[in-house]
Amino acid sequence: MPRIRKALTDVHELARACQIKVTATHQPYVGDFARDMAEHLPGQWTVKVENYSLPLWQEDLAACVWDTSPQPGAEFYGPLLHTVNKRRVPWAAVLSSDTGVELAVVQAPDDARYQVGALAPRDMYLDEGVVPPRSITVQPSAVTAARRVASVLLAEYRRAVLQSHLNHLADDLAWAQEAFEPGTVQSPPQPDLAAAFTRFTTHAPGLIAAVRQASPGTVGAQEVAFVERMDAVFGTRPPGSGPDTPAAVPAVDPLALWLMEGSELIGLARTAHPALTPAPAAAVRSSAAVASALPAALPPRAGAVPGRR
């Protein structure tokens, strides 16, 4: 008790010297709550608390929140985006996963709950046709909050990321097929074409996994065989390692296979997950999207995510 009394006295004296007001609360500190919640989320997470003593710093956070924005004439703010845009937020906890996912946690302004939302993926162009994962309000129980974050927010995050990749890859392929007639591809390929092909090879394993995760009966036997063949060329496992993969896979030109059959893999991923069908052009847009200039030869993209302080 004497140590606690002395600590409280020191805080009181420091607050008076700095001309600030200290208010006691029973609500756990947002950083402590975030760390407790992270222990119950899948994967490995690190937590840091960001201070927004200046409104400009809070604006940096608002620009990176990947949340549902309002359409004209309607209020479709997710709770986190509403709070960081409309209320003063002194600090937020940022959770970073070993898979690259980032979440922000703030104290709800009017009760003892917390608001959790996703930050826009770094170095990923955001698609105007993709509805961002809506932020959620959770109870102050770390276990209960983690379950809801995992089942709702992270599931929506994965859906939005995959849909963005599918839209971008479809744009890349449509552009490549129009810009390069058979016999016009150089060796090595033209830089813009090589960049588009690299994006496909980067995300192809995720598309293959998405098709395999489809509900039973969604994908037929022919489609399964096609996915196995694409996996042998673009997947992460070597040919012959799977039970249904032929031991010998004929040599193919991966770039030619992409140009001829890449659209089928993209279509299968959409079929496997109907929610990934492209939304109308007027769909909700993330507040983090900004205009981006790319070479004229490439398909247009929405903006990349701005950095935070």
Secondary structure by P-SEA (a helix, b strand, c coil): caaaaaaaaaaaaaaaaacbbbbbbccccaaaaaaaaaaacccbbbbbbbbcccaaaaaaaaaaccccccccccccccaaaaaaacccccbbbbbbcccbbbbbbbccccccbbbbbbcccccbbbbccccccccccccccaaaaaaaaaacaaaaaaaaaaaaaaaaaaaaaaaaaaacccccccccccaaaaaaaaaaaaaaaaaaaaaaacccccccaaaaaaaaaaaacccccccccccccccccccccaaaaaaccaaaaaaaaaaaccccccccccccccccccccccccccccccccccccc
